[in-house]
Amino acid sequence: MTSPVRELETAEEISDIAFAFMGSKALFSALHVDLFSILSEKTLTPEQVAEASALDLDRATTLLTALTSLGLVRRDGEGFTNSPAAEAFLVKGRKYDFGDYLRFQIDKQMYPFLTQLNDALTDSLAKDQIASYEDWFSDPEQAKLYSRSQHAGSLGPGRGLAKMVDLSAARTLLDVGGGTGAFSISLCKAYPELRSSVLDFPNVAKVGEEFIAEEGLSERIGYRPGNALKDEWPESADAVLMSYLFSGVPGSEIPGLIRKAFTVLTPGGNFMVHDFMVDETREGPKLAALWQLQHTAFNPEARSITSSYVADLMAAAGFEKIETRPMIPGMTTLVHARKPA
């Protein structure tokens, strides 16, 4: 059977992959100086960009040229303007803006971890280089930086989940590893009778409480500070959500988390797992595969999971009506199941 993934044929194609990190840093640097907001709905010359961004003219020109080559901005006469995608997703204040997610979490936190990927793959990491999210988030500043950026990237998928799974009969949600509560916020907005309990680390909870208060949902969304692998869960819930949890824990913990979800769910309850999952063929999707590899850099015990792997564990735990659907195209997958009534 012929693989649907096109194989590389030229040195140029290999170079494109090898030098992709330069493109990433070009994007991050543009976000750092708020370039896409400066260009929003305007066409500016390099001189005007330099003045508005406090960049040196030569550096502004170099950055604009690089961004144009990547398709993030485009040349318009003597000036430059945002591409449609940059205008929609990278301008501060836009409805679907996720620039802070890229600028803070990916650039400031995840990107530096990749320097230790070689050692992680060969089991050569020093013990102090191997991190759990509990260790990482024991630092309030790291927890705040990660959580605020993750919030920006989770609101959209949260709205999508509210449309994909019918929670109209549910009254209580347990959001395991729910971070700043972005998914809980979206679900509670969609279902006015729903109340959520978010289980996450104390320093994350402090950040999430601010977002929840801003949305006027403090009476319906509360925190249960703790570690989902060690601490007590609520005794029961009508729905359990685990978003991006499996990619952040040792692979050996995943079966136990699924069994625990079955235990706390009320009969007929919904279980939702949303994460980076690759195809059974292990030929992609590319973004999901790269995210899984990135997690290995600081969590060598992480597991590259597929939707079938998750579905099989759900079935073994007793779940039924298991369905798999893409969430963020080419990146994340939702596996949804029910506890028998």
HELIX and SHEET records of a PDB file:
HELIX    1   1 ALA A   11  ALA A   18  1                                   8    
HELIX    2   2 ALA A   20  HIS A   32  1                                  13    
HELIX    3   3 LEU A   35  ILE A   38  1                                   4    
HELIX    4   4 PRO A   46  SER A   53  1                                   8    
HELIX    5   5 LEU A   57  LEU A   70  1                                  14    
HELIX    6   6 PRO A   84  PHE A   89  1                                   6    
HELIX    7   7 GLY A   99  ASP A  100  1                                   2    
HELIX    8   8 TYR A  101  MET A  110  3                                  10    
HELIX    9   9 TYR A  111  PHE A  113  1                                   3    
HELIX   10  10 LEU A  114  GLN A  116  5                                   3    
HELIX   11  11 LEU A  117  LEU A  121  1                                   5    
HELIX   12  12 LYS A  127  GLN A  129  5                                   3    
HELIX   13  13 TYR A  133  TRP A  136  1                                   4    
HELIX   14  14 PRO A  140  MET A  164  1                                  25    
HELIX   15  15 ALA A  182  ALA A  190  1                                   9    
HELIX   16  16 PRO A  202  GLU A  214  1                                  13    
HELIX   17  17 PHE A  246  GLY A  248  5                                   3    
HELIX   18  18 GLY A  251  GLU A  253  5                                   3    
HELIX   19  19 ILE A  254  VAL A  264  1                                  11    
HELIX   20  20 LYS A  286  THR A  296  1                                  11    
HELIX   21  21 SER A  307  ALA A  317  1                                  11    
SHEET    1   A 2 VAL A  73  ASP A  76  0                                        
SHEET    2   A 2 GLY A  79  ASN A  82 -1                                        
SHEET    1   B 7 ILE A 221  PRO A 225  0                                        
SHEET    2   B 7 ARG A 195  ASP A 200  1                                        
SHEET    3   B 7 THR A 172  VAL A 176  1                                        
SHEET    4   B 7 ALA A 237  SER A 243  1                                        
SHEET    5   B 7 LEU A 265  PHE A 276  1                                        
SHEET    6   B 7 THR A 332  ARG A 338 -1                                        
SHEET    7   B 7 GLU A 320  PRO A 326 -1                                        
END                                                                             
